[in-house]
Structures are given as C-alpha cells and as structure tokens.
C-alpha cells in the first residue's frame, strides 16, 4: 500500500529528492497547485488558492493521506487551511501565523524566550511621519511583516537612509501584504495587532554580529524533536546576504543544547504541533547571548540535499512522515560524507545581462567528478538579473551547488574547483535612474 502525499508547488529539484527517501516505495507523490501559481506568480490570491487546492483534491479518485510543502508564504499558510478541511493532522493556522507574521511572532517570542528577542517595533511605511515615530536606536533592520529571502529588507543607519528605502518598500510590499491580509481574516489576532496590516514592516535592533545557525526540528504529539543544526555563512559587507549553509554545525555541544532548549520553549509556547519547523539564530560570541532571528513553519528546502549527503536521506523524510502521523524514519549519519554544504553562486552587480551559463555538459562533469553533488541554475542566457525573483536587496543568486566532503578543508577545495568548472558571463548594465 502506498500513501498518497500531495506536495504544494512541486519543483524539479525536489523531484530529485523524493527517490532518496527511506522506504520510498511507501509513498506516491502528487503535485498540488503548480510552482508557477504558488511561488513564481506576481500575485497570490490566498482564498482563491485555497479553494483551487481543495478542488484539485476533490477530483482525486483515491485517498488523500498527507499534504506537505517546503515553500514560504503563501504555501506555509495554505497548508493548515487545506489540511483542516480534509481532516489531516498539522498545526493550526493561528500557530503557523505566530511563526510567519514577523511582528506577531516577535510578540509571542517575547513571552516564551524574552532573552533571545531584540528591541523591535511595528512600522507603517505609508505613514508620512514614520521617521519621527521610530523608537529604537539606529542602526536597525527594517523588513515587511511578511516576505522571504531578505526581500525588501534594509539596514538603516540614519534617518536619510530610511527615507530613501521607503518608496521601494511601498512599491513592493503588496505582493505578500495583500495575501497576508486575506489569511489574517481567518484568525482572531490579539489586541496588540489591531490596525497592523500585511502592509506593515517591523524594525529590529541589529543582532547579526555573531555566528548564525538554523535549528531544523519538528513537533509531534506535543514533543519537540531535533533533526539537525546547520551553520550559515553571510557576506561580510552585506550581512543579510547568505553565502553558504554547512551541515553538521561546528558549534559547541553545550551551545547546541541551549539552542534546542530555546526552540522547545518557543514552539510549545506557540501551540505549534505535528509539523516540521526551522528557527534561525545568532550567537554573539562576545556576550555568549543567543538571538532569535526568525521562525519558519516548514522545513528548509535549502537543507534537503545536504541532509541527504550527511545523514542518508533528505529531511523531507521528516516532513512527509509527520504529515502522515507516523514517527519519522529519518536516518542519521548514514550518508556518503562527513560534511556537506549548499554554496550560493552570487554576483553583487545591481543588474546585468546573462551572456553565458554553465552548459549541461559542464554541469554533468561537476556532478560526476564529485559524487552526490547537485547543481541548480537560476538564470539562463539572454535574461537580465533584475528578472530574478525572490532575491535579497544586494545580490543575485545565479545558481546553487550542493556538495559533500570528508572535511571542511576538502569542502572548501571542492567548492572552489566547482566554481572554476561552472563559468558564468555577466555583462554589467547601467544602474536605473529614478
């Protein structure tokens, strides 16, 4: 007997992950809503997407055993809505929004792990007096209450900078702000959120001085379990730009236990249950303080292949099994390598024309030279970098490299070799005026 598992926004990369699951013969994987609809669309009409998903499921002739997804909002919000109608296990919509709505999440975090929360405040970017209403000290980060991949996130060091970025935020914030308002209408938020719409931002004190990591875990029957901790490397100039994820973490064991303890307290406090999560943290080595950056109500797609390289299966295993209501059959340290990384292949030009990308033969040569390696391209010849979606405010991600090794030194050497074997050619374009 196979379980019918429906995946919101199935993509080519994850199609390469499913055959690597333990007991893969137990699952029949089906797409639910297209990638173009829930990820690459210009707009996300939330209620319509939920209705379309339910209509697709109604047309399926067999059982619907689980519904999963690894994308950020709106996928993360659709999951609890659709699961509830179908009577499937998973966290409530309110618990998910307490993770995903950045201001609501900060309010909740302040209840459960106050020592991990920086100074923060809600900001209305459409308020003409917004600069005068900033209460926290400069410098600070400003970002929408709902976005991802550091979109519309800016480091603000003085009032003049805030004035410069406000028009950019106003222009782009509706893409996630409108569907966030739709989904918030399905819950009864606390009084502290009165008047704070999806078109608001949150301003937060700087916490990014130390080492960054991500706790990947899940909650099942009210108990929080650890899957693994991943180290994150950011650009030294633009601190919001991620360069590499490395697994397993090299943080001291005692610190890893503290991170797990904080994760347990906050996830139980949020009432989140029967689903995976990941929480991003910073550790300030000068003060030994742990700072919580954000909570995501999903597995990280970015980590799937590196879990497979080290542990022997992508952690989609956890996502699927918890959605089915069974104990996850996730292997541990049964993979090909001792350490693995996702390396982002980035450029920092404001815009550019892609003249050349690695050929299929060049990609095949890399993947054969280093067994288990996967190369994923985000660009194609003839496109402009400005056409890329889901980019941060400072760089463009041309592609990514998933690769393993026996040591960190060997990993660095392999990544550099792959860079040389995967040539891109980008012609700079003049910056837009106005």
N, C-alpha and C positions, 0 to 999 in steps of 0.2 A: 504494500500500500504506500502510495506517495502522498505527502501533504502538499496541498495547493497553496503556494506562497505568492502573494501579489506584491510587486515592487513598484512604488510610485517613482516615475521618471527614470526608468531603466536606461543605462548608458553603456557604450561599448567597453569601457574599462571594467565595469562591474560584471559584464558578461564574461570577461576573462577570469573573474574571481570565483564565480559560482562553482565551476568544476573542481575547485581546490578545497571546498568544504569537506569536513569529515562527514562520512555517511551521506555523500552527495546523492546516492541513489534514493534517499528518503524524500527528496524534495522535487516538486515540479514548479519551476519558476515562471511567473506570468507578469507581463507588463501591465501597470495600471496608470493611466494618464501618460502622455508622451513627455519625453525630455523637453521638447520644444514648448510644451504647454506650461510646465511647472518650473522650469529653470531658465530657458532661453527667451521666454516671452517678454515683450515690452511692458505688459501689464499682467497682474494676477487677480482676476475677479474671484475672490475667495469662495463666496457662496455658490457661484456657478461651477467652480472647480470641484467642490464637494458634491454637488448634485451630479456632475458628469461622472465622477468616480463611482458613486453609488449606482448610477445607471449601467455602467460597464459591468459592475459586479452582478447586478440583477440578470444580465444577459448570459452570464457564465453558467454552463449546464451542470457543473459539479459543485462540490463543497468549496467554501472559502475558509481555509484553515488559519491563515495569517495574512496581515497587511503590514508591510515594512517600508522604510525609506531611509536614505542616508543624506538627503539634501537638507539645507537650511530652509527657512520660511520661504514659501508657504507650505512646503511639504511637511515640515515639523508640526504645523498647525492642522493640516488636513488629517494626519494620522489619527489623533484622538476623536475627531468628529466622525470619521468614516467607521472607525472601529466600534464606537459606541452604538451606531445604528445597526451594525452587523453582529453585535453582542460578543465581540472579541476582547481579550484582555489587553490592558495597556493603561497608561496614566490618564488622568482626567485632563480635559482641555485647560482647566484652571492651573493645574500643576505644570503643564507644559509652558503656559504663558508666564508663569512665575520664573521660569528659566529664560525664556526667549525675549520678553519685553525688558529691555535693559534697565529702565527706571524701576519698574515693578520688581525686577529681580534684585536690584540694589536695596530696595526697601526690605525685602524678605531676607537677603543676606545679612543685613544689619541686625535682624532678630536672632539669627542662628549662628553666625560666625562673625560677630562685630569686629573682632580683632583683625580680620582679613579684608575689611572694606575701606577704601579710601574715601576722602571727602567727595561728595557728589551733589548735584542739583539738577532739576529739570530746567530746560531752556526752550523757550518758544522762538525759533529762528525767524518768525514772521513779525515779531514784536519790534517796533521801531525803537524802543527803549531798551532792547535786550542787553546792550553793552553795560548800561548803568545797573542792570539787575544781576550781574554776575557777583556772587558772594564768595566763591572760593578763590584762592590765590592763584595768580599767574606763576608759572605756566600750567596749562591744563590741556586735557584732550576733550574734544567735542565730537560727538557721533550721534546719529539718529537712534531713537529708541528701538528701531528695527532696521538692520542692514546686515551684511556679512562681508567677509574678505576685506575688511577695513574700508569699505566704500563710504565716501563722504565723511571719513574720519580725519581730523586735522589736529596737529599740535599747535596750540595757541600760546604764544609767548608774550603778547602785548595786545591791547585793545585794537590797534590798527589791523592786526592780522585777522582778528575775528570779523572786523568789518569787511575785509577782503573776501573771506570764505563764505559769508552768509548768503550772497547771491547764488553761489554754486550749490549750497545745501538746499536753498529754496527751490531751485530748478529741479533737483533730482530726488528730493525726499519722498515725493508722492508715489514712486514706484513700489515701495514697500509700505509707505504710510497709509495708502488707501486700503489695501487688503488687511493691514493690521487693525484699522478701524472697524472693518467688517467682522473680523474674528472676535474683537473685543466685545462686540454687541452680543455675543453668545454667552458671556460670563457676567458675573456681578463683581466688578473690581472694588477694592477698598476705597474709602473716602479720600485717602491720600492721592489717588489717581484722578480725582474729579477734575475735569477740564483739560487733562493731559491727553492729547490725541496722538495718533500714529505719526503725525507731522511734527512732533516734538523731538528734541535732542536731549542728551544727558551730557553734562560737563563733569569731568572727573579729575581729581588730582593725579599727578604723574606717579606711577608705581613701577615703571619699566627699567629700573636701574640694575636689577639683578638678573639671575638666570630664570629662564622661562621653561615651563614644562606643562604637560597635559596629562591629567588622570583620566584614563578610559575605564569605565566601570558599568555596572548595571544594578538595578534593583529588582528583586524578585521576592514576592510574598513578604514585603516589608523589610528585607535584609539587603544591605549594600555589599556588593562584591567587586573586587578589583580585577580588571583584565590586564592592565599594564600601564606603565608611566613612560611617556615619550618626552625627550628633550627637544626644545625648539631653539633654533639659532636665527637671530634677526640681524638686519643690516645695521652697521654701526652708525651710519649717518641718518637714515630714516628708520627710526625704531619700530614703526608699525609694519615694516616690510619683512615678511618671513623668507628666509633663505633655505632652511633645511629642517626636517624632522629626523631625529635619530632614536632608535629603539634597540635595546632597553636603555632606560635612563642611567646615567652615571652619578646621580645624586646620592648622598649618603643614605644608608638604610633608615637611620633614625628620622631623617627629614622626610623620606618617602612615607613612613608611618604617620607622621604628622599631617601630611597631605591627605592621606587616606582617612584619617580621623575627621579632618575638616569636611571632606567630601561626604562622609557618613552623616555628620550633623546637619549639613545644609540640605541634602537630598531627602532625608527623613523629615526634616522641618517643612520642606516644600510640599510634602504629601505625594511625592513622585514614586510611582511603583510600576513594576512589571514592564520595564523597558530599559534600554541602554542610555548612557549619558557620557558626556566628556566635559571636564572642567579645566580651564586654563588658569595657571597660577604663575606668579613671580616669587622668587625667593631673594630677598635683599641680604646678601652675604655680610654686609657691614653691621646690620642690626639684627640679623637672624630672624627677620619677620617674613611671614608668608602673606602675600597679597592675592586675592582672588580677582582675576580679570573678567571672565565670563563663564556662564554655564550654557551648554548646548544639549538640547533634549534629543540626542541622536548619537550614533557612532560617527566618528570622523572618517569620511571616505578616504582622506589623505593617508590614513594609517593602515588601511586594509592590507595592502601589499607588503608592508614592512612587518606586520604581524605574521603574515604567511612565511616570509623569508626566515624569521627567527623562531616562531612557535609552531609552524607547520600547517596553519590554516589562517585565512583572513578572519578578522574578528567580526565579519558579517555572520559567522557561526553563532556568536552570542546574540546578535540582533534577531536572527531567524528563530533560534530555539526559544528565547524568552517570549517572542511573539506567539509561539506555538504553545506556550505554557509548560515547557519541559526544561529540565536542568541543562544548561549549555554544555555541549560536548566539545569544548574548545581545548585543543592540545596545548602543551606548554613546553617550550624549548625543544621541540621536535623538528624544527626547520633545518634548512641547509646551512645557515650561517649563524655566527655568534652575535653579529650586529648588523643592522640594516638602516637605510636612510631613504627618505624622499627628498631629492635635491631639486629645488626650483631653478629653472633656467630663465633668468630675468635680464632685462635691459632697463636702463633708467632714462632713456630718451623720452621727451614729452610726447613725441609722436614720430612715426617713421613708416616707410613703405617696405614691406617684406619682399625682398628680391629673391631670396633662396631659403629653403628649409632643408633639413636632412632628408635624403631620399629613402625610399623603402629599403633599398639595399644597404645603405649606411645604418639604418635602424636595426635591420636584421643582423648585421655584423656585430653591433654592440650587444644585442641580446644573446647572440651565440658565443661571443668572447667571454661574457660574464654570465654564466648560467643563472637563471631566475630573474635576471634584470628585465624590467619593462620600461619602455619609452612611450610617452604620451605627448603629442604635439597639440598646441592650442592655436597655432597660426598656419596659414597657407600662403603660397606665393601670390603676390598681387594685392594682398589686403593691407590695410593700414592698422597700426597698433591701436589707434583710437576706436576701432571697431570691436575690440575685445570686450567682453562683458565680465562683470564680477572682478574687476581689478582694484588694487589699492590706489591711493592718490598720488603715488610717486613712481611706480614702475609698471612694467608689462611682463606678464609671465608667458614666455614663448612656448614653454613646454615643461615637463617634469620627468625625472629619472628616478625609478625605484631600483635600488641596488643593495646587495649584501656583501659582507666580507668577514674575515676571521678576526680582525682587529680594527680599531679606529684609524690607525695609521694606514692600513691597507685600504680601508674605505675611502680615505682622502685621495689616495693614489688612483684608485679605480674611478672615482668621480672626475678627477682631472683628465684621465685618459679618455673617458666618455665625452667630456666637453670637446676635446680635440677631434674626436671621431664624429661629432654631431654639429657640423658647421651651419650657422645662420648668417644671412647677409641682410642687414637693415640699412636702408638709406634714410638719414635724418630728414624730417620735414620741418619747415619753419613753424615756430610757435604761432598759434592763432592769436589775433589781436582783438581785444574787446570781448 
